[in-house]
Amino acid sequence: MKIEIIDEKIVLYLYNYFFKSLDRDNITKEIKDIFIRLIKYYKLKINGIYEVLVYENKSYGTILEIVKLEELLFHPDLIDIKVKIFKDINIYLKTNNYFILDKFKDIYYKDNNYYIDIKNINNIINIIEFIDIIYNEKDNYLDNMLLIK
Protein backbone atom coordinates (compact mmCIF):
# COMPACT_ATOMS: atom_id res chain seq x y z
CA MET A 1 0.00 0.00 0.00
CA LYS A 2 1.25 3.46 -0.94
CA ILE A 3 -0.20 6.61 0.63
CA GLU A 4 -0.03 10.16 -0.72
CA ILE A 5 -1.39 13.13 1.21
CA ILE A 6 -2.07 16.25 -0.86
CA ASP A 7 -3.80 19.14 0.95
CA GLU A 8 -7.22 17.80 1.98
CA LYS A 9 -6.94 14.63 -0.11
CA ILE A 10 -5.51 11.22 0.79
CA VAL A 11 -4.76 8.76 -2.03
CA LEU A 12 -4.26 5.07 -1.22
CA TYR A 13 -2.74 2.83 -3.89
CA LEU A 14 -3.65 -0.78 -3.17
CA TYR A 15 -1.83 -3.06 -5.60
CA ASN A 16 -4.45 -5.81 -5.57
CA TYR A 17 -8.19 -5.87 -5.46
CA PHE A 18 -8.87 -4.71 -1.96
CA PHE A 19 -12.56 -5.35 -1.49
CA LYS A 20 -13.88 -8.86 -0.95
CA SER A 21 -16.96 -7.98 -2.98
CA LEU A 22 -18.22 -4.90 -4.80
CA ASP A 23 -21.37 -4.77 -2.68
CA ARG A 24 -21.84 -1.17 -1.51
CA ASP A 25 -22.43 -2.14 2.14
CA ASN A 26 -19.29 -4.29 2.18
CA ILE A 27 -17.19 -1.54 0.60
CA THR A 28 -18.53 1.05 3.07
CA LYS A 29 -17.64 -1.21 6.02
CA GLU A 30 -14.13 -1.84 4.70
CA ILE A 31 -13.59 1.88 4.05
CA LYS A 32 -14.54 2.57 7.67
CA ASP A 33 -11.86 0.05 8.68
CA ILE A 34 -9.35 1.94 6.49
CA PHE A 35 -10.24 5.19 8.26
CA ILE A 36 -9.64 3.52 11.62
CA ARG A 37 -6.21 2.28 10.44
CA LEU A 38 -5.28 5.72 9.08
CA ILE A 39 -6.14 7.30 12.43
CA LYS A 40 -4.56 4.60 14.59
CA TYR A 41 -1.36 3.69 12.71
CA TYR A 42 -0.63 6.77 10.61
CA LYS A 43 -1.80 9.25 13.27
CA LEU A 44 -3.86 11.23 10.77
CA LYS A 45 -6.43 13.64 12.14
CA ILE A 46 -9.59 12.70 10.30
CA ASN A 47 -12.98 14.21 11.06
CA GLY A 48 -15.76 15.75 9.04
CA ILE A 49 -17.49 14.82 5.81
CA TYR A 50 -15.47 12.91 3.21
CA GLU A 51 -16.05 11.70 -0.31
CA VAL A 52 -14.32 8.39 -1.06
CA LEU A 53 -13.75 7.64 -4.73
CA VAL A 54 -13.03 3.95 -5.35
CA TYR A 55 -11.23 3.22 -8.63
CA GLU A 56 -10.99 -0.44 -9.68
CA ASN A 57 -8.78 -1.83 -12.46
CA LYS A 58 -8.27 -5.53 -13.33
CA SER A 59 -4.55 -5.15 -14.05
CA TYR A 60 -3.67 -2.96 -11.07
CA GLY A 61 -6.14 -3.28 -8.24
CA THR A 62 -7.75 -0.50 -6.24
CA ILE A 63 -7.04 3.20 -5.80
CA LEU A 64 -8.91 5.13 -3.12
CA GLU A 65 -9.17 8.91 -3.14
CA ILE A 66 -10.35 10.29 0.18
CA VAL A 67 -11.36 13.93 -0.22
CA LYS A 68 -12.40 16.11 2.69
CA LEU A 69 -15.56 18.00 1.80
CA GLU A 70 -16.43 19.75 5.04
CA GLU A 71 -15.30 20.15 8.63
CA LEU A 72 -17.83 19.46 11.37
CA LEU A 73 -17.24 22.10 14.06
CA PHE A 74 -19.72 20.83 16.65
CA HIS A 75 -18.83 17.13 16.31
CA PRO A 76 -15.01 16.91 16.12
CA ASP A 77 -14.96 13.09 16.38
CA LEU A 78 -17.64 12.38 13.77
CA ILE A 79 -16.76 11.05 10.31
CA ASP A 80 -19.31 10.82 7.52
CA ILE A 81 -18.42 9.29 4.16
CA LYS A 82 -19.94 9.30 0.71
CA VAL A 83 -18.72 6.52 -1.59
CA LYS A 84 -18.50 6.54 -5.40
CA ILE A 85 -17.28 3.45 -7.24
CA PHE A 86 -15.65 3.45 -10.69
CA LYS A 87 -14.98 0.06 -12.29
CA ASP A 88 -12.57 -0.79 -15.12
CA ILE A 89 -10.80 2.58 -15.13
CA ASN A 90 -7.75 3.34 -17.25
CA ILE A 91 -4.41 3.38 -15.41
CA TYR A 92 -1.15 4.59 -16.90
CA LEU A 93 2.40 4.68 -15.64
CA LYS A 94 4.44 7.85 -16.03
CA THR A 95 8.18 8.45 -15.74
CA ASN A 96 10.79 10.81 -17.10
CA ASN A 97 13.32 7.95 -17.38
CA TYR A 98 12.88 6.00 -20.61
CA PHE A 99 15.04 3.09 -19.42
CA ILE A 100 12.52 2.12 -16.75
CA LEU A 101 9.96 1.32 -19.47
CA ASP A 102 12.24 0.39 -22.40
CA LYS A 103 11.54 -3.36 -22.19
CA PHE A 104 7.79 -2.81 -22.70
CA LYS A 105 5.86 -2.17 -25.90
CA ASP A 106 3.67 0.82 -26.74
CA ILE A 107 5.56 3.55 -24.92
CA TYR A 108 4.19 7.06 -25.41
CA TYR A 109 5.95 10.40 -25.05
CA LYS A 110 4.62 13.85 -24.12
CA ASP A 111 6.02 16.85 -22.23
CA ASN A 112 9.36 15.19 -21.38
CA ASN A 113 7.65 12.15 -19.85
CA TYR A 114 7.11 8.56 -20.96
CA TYR A 115 3.80 6.78 -20.48
CA ILE A 116 2.57 3.23 -20.77
CA ASP A 117 -0.83 1.63 -20.31
CA ILE A 118 -0.75 -0.72 -17.33
CA LYS A 119 -2.41 -3.43 -19.48
CA ASN A 120 0.96 -3.81 -21.23
CA ILE A 121 2.79 -4.81 -18.02
CA ASN A 122 2.61 -8.23 -16.38
CA ASN A 123 4.44 -7.37 -13.16
CA ILE A 124 4.35 -3.83 -11.84
CA ILE A 125 6.13 -4.60 -8.57
CA ASN A 126 9.62 -4.23 -10.07
CA ILE A 127 9.06 -0.67 -11.26
CA ILE A 128 6.41 0.73 -8.92
CA GLU A 129 8.77 2.88 -6.86
CA PHE A 130 10.21 4.59 -9.95
CA ILE A 131 6.98 5.66 -11.63
CA ASP A 132 3.91 7.82 -11.06
CA ILE A 133 0.44 6.35 -11.43
CA ILE A 134 -2.05 8.25 -13.58
CA TYR A 135 -5.66 7.11 -13.37
CA ASN A 136 -8.78 8.26 -15.11
CA GLU A 137 -12.30 6.96 -14.90
CA LYS A 138 -13.42 7.83 -18.42
CA ASP A 139 -10.90 9.13 -20.97
CA ASN A 140 -8.02 7.48 -22.77
CA TYR A 141 -5.07 9.47 -21.44
CA LEU A 142 -2.77 8.30 -24.24
CA ASP A 143 -4.80 9.93 -27.01
CA ASN A 144 -2.84 12.66 -28.81
CA MET A 145 0.51 11.38 -27.56
CA LEU A 146 3.48 10.31 -29.63
CA LEU A 147 3.98 6.53 -29.78
CA ILE A 148 7.74 5.97 -29.74
CA LYS A 149 8.03 2.21 -29.42
Secondary structure, 3 states (H helix, E strand, C coil): CEEEEECCEEEEEECCCCCCCCCHHHHHHHHHHHHHHHHHCCCCCCCEEEEEEEEEECCCEEEEEEEEEECCCCCCCCEEEEEEEECCCEEEEEECCHHHHCCCCCCEEECCEEEEEHHHCCCCCCCHHHCEEEEECCCCCCCCCEECC
